[in-house]
Structure formats: C-alpha cells, structure tokens
Amino acid sequence: MLLYNGSILVCSYYTVGQYGSLVHPPNMISCDMVFSYNALYAYGQSKLANALHASELTRRLQAEGVNITANSLHPGVIKTNLARHGGFFSIFVNTVHSFLKNVPQGAATTCYVALHPQVKGVSGQYFADSNLSKASGYARDPELAKKLWDFSVKLTESK
C-alpha cells in the first residue's frame, strides 16, 4: 500500500482483473484458519484481499467524509524472480518471460494513479495499463469486502 498526497494505492495485480482469477478458486477469500498451504492459492487470495481492502477502505473513508482516495490496480505481469520456486508455474513464467513488462513499464500504472490529474478525487476504482478497468465480481463484492475487513480487525485486536 502506498500513501501519497491524499491518495492510497493498493496493488492488486492480475488476480482480480475483469476475467477473475486463475489462482483463487470460486470460494474466494477464506476467513477460516486453514492448515494446508498452496502458494499459488495464497498469492491469489492475497491479491483479492488487497482489492477488497481498498474497496472497503473507500467506503469507510467516504462515510466519514474523509477526503482521501483509495484505489487498487494491476501493474501488469512484470519480469521478476517471484516464481523462481514455483515448479511448473516457474517453467511457464520462464517461457513467457520475454513478453512480460519490465520494471518501468510495471510502475507506470502505479505512477499514473498516484500522480495524474485525471485521477485526482477518483476513489474505489480499479486500474490496469494506466486506465480505469473493471475488477472481477469477487473484487467488487461489498459484503465480502466488509467480511474481510471485520475478520482483519478481529485478527489484529490487542488482547
């Protein structure tokens, strides 16, 4: 999450784009303790959670009359070593590596949402390739956003 000049940016990556996700199953976000772990599933859930957090944060800020914007974005699939231990997924990423964005290209949407005058005052939206885009239905679910927010508050309460 990035805070700059009254704007909050939450990077959500490709898992919440228009066509949904290949890495989070239909049950979306699990607010239960899970004892098994799948890296790709966890990655997808974390990106969906980022978008849901931005959505719920926007709702809460607007309800309180606070003049801070919160948006989520997909910077693109960027050439990094994130998938280096990903087994089959790592092989796939290495195969398409030449088609991925470089770091400056990947930073473009973040910079656009943070700094461009056309985005000033825009809140609760999802951006991709430096344009307003449509997040998946999961990422636009206000009930799921509130459920995740409440679960996060419960997990972080001091005891």
C-alpha positions in Angstrom: 0.0 0.0 0.0 1.3 3.5 -0.9 0.1 6.8 0.6 0.9 9.9 -1.4 -0.7 13.3 -1.4 -4.1 12.2 0.0 -4.2 9.0 -2.2 -3.9 5.4 -1.1 -2.9 2.9 -3.8 -3.3 -0.8 -3.3 -1.5 -3.0 -5.8 -3.8 -6.0 -6.6 -2.1 -7.5 -9.7 -3.7 -9.7 -12.2 -5.8 -11.9 -9.9 -8.7 -9.5 -9.7 -9.0 -8.4 -13.3 -12.0 -8.4 -15.4 -12.0 -12.2 -16.0 -11.5 -13.2 -12.4 -8.6 -15.2 -11.4 -6.8 -18.4 -12.3 -5.3 -18.6 -8.8 -8.2 -18.2 -6.5 -11.0 -20.7 -6.6 -14.7 -19.8 -6.6 -14.9 -19.8 -2.8 -12.8 -16.6 -2.9 -11.4 -15.4 0.4 -11.4 -17.8 3.3 -11.7 -16.2 6.7 -11.1 -19.5 8.4 -7.9 -20.9 9.7 -6.6 -23.3 7.1 -4.0 -26.0 7.9 -2.9 -26.8 4.3 -1.0 -24.3 2.2 -0.8 -23.8 -1.5 1.5 -20.9 -2.6 -0.5 -20.1 -5.8 -3.8 -20.1 -3.9 -2.3 -18.0 -1.1 -1.0 -15.5 -3.7 -4.3 -15.2 -5.3 -6.1 -14.7 -2.0 -3.7 -12.0 -1.0 -4.3 -10.0 -4.2 -8.0 -10.4 -4.0 -7.8 -9.2 -0.3 -5.8 -6.1 -1.4 -8.6 -5.1 -3.8 -11.3 -5.8 -1.2 -9.4 -3.8 1.3 -9.2 -0.8 -1.0 -12.9 -1.1 -1.7 -13.9 -1.2 2.0 -11.4 1.5 2.9 -13.0 3.7 0.3 -16.5 3.1 1.7 -15.4 3.8 5.2 -13.5 7.0 4.3 -16.4 8.3 2.3 -18.9 7.5 5.1 -16.8 9.6 7.4 -16.4 12.5 4.9 -12.6 12.0 4.8 -11.0 13.4 1.6 -8.6 10.6 0.9 -8.9 8.3 -2.1 -8.1 4.6 -2.2 -7.8 2.6 -5.4 -6.5 -0.7 -6.4 -4.5 -1.5 -9.6 -2.9 -4.2 -11.7 0.6 -3.1 -12.6 0.9 -5.9 -15.1 2.9 -9.1 -15.1 6.4 -7.9 -14.5 9.7 -9.6 -15.1 10.8 -10.6 -11.6 12.0 -13.7 -9.9 8.8 -14.1 -7.9 8.1 -17.5 -9.4 11.6 -18.9 -9.1 10.5 -21.7 -6.7 7.1 -22.3 -8.4 7.7 -25.7 -10.0 5.5 -25.9 -13.2 4.5 -22.3 -12.8 8.1 -21.3 -12.8 8.7 -23.1 -16.1 5.7 -21.3 -17.6 6.9 -17.9 -16.4 10.4 -18.5 -17.8 8.8 -19.5 -21.1 6.8 -16.2 -21.5 9.5 -14.1 -19.8 10.2 -12.1 -23.0 6.5 -11.0 -23.2 6.4 -9.6 -19.6 6.7 -5.9 -18.6 10.0 -4.6 -17.4 10.1 -2.7 -14.1 9.5 0.9 -15.5 6.5 -0.4 -17.5 5.2 -2.2 -14.4 5.5 1.0 -12.4 3.6 3.1 -15.0 0.1 2.4 -13.7 1.1 3.0 -10.1 2.6 6.3 -11.0 -0.5 7.2 -13.2 -3.0 6.5 -10.4 -0.8 8.3 -7.8 0.1 11.4 -9.8 -2.1 12.0 -12.9 -4.5 14.9 -12.6 -7.3 12.9 -14.3 -7.3 10.5 -11.3 -7.5 13.2 -8.6 -10.6 12.6 -6.5 -11.3 9.2 -8.0 -11.7 6.6 -5.3 -12.8 3.0 -5.0 -11.7 2.1 -8.6 -9.5 -0.5 -10.2 -6.9 0.4 -12.8 -4.9 -1.6 -15.3 -2.5 -0.4 -18.0 -2.9 3.2 -16.8 -6.7 3.1 -17.5 -9.8 2.6 -15.4 -10.7 -1.1 -15.7 -13.2 -3.5 -14.3 -12.2 -5.8 -11.4 -13.7 -9.2 -11.1 -17.1 -9.7 -9.5 -15.3 -11.1 -6.4 -13.2 -8.0 -6.0 -16.4 -5.8 -6.3 -18.4 -7.7 -3.7 -19.1 -5.2 -0.9 -20.3 -8.0 1.5 -17.1 -9.9 1.0 -15.1 -6.7 1.5 -16.8 -6.0 4.8 -16.4 -9.6 5.9 -12.7 -9.5 5.2 -12.3 -6.1 7.0 -14.1 -7.3 10.1 -12.1 -10.5 10.1 -8.8 -8.5 9.8 -9.9 -6.2 12.6 -10.6 -9.3 14.8 -7.2 -10.8 14.0 -5.3 -7.6 14.8 -7.1 -6.6 18.0 -4.9 -6.4 21.0 -5.8 -8.9 23.7 
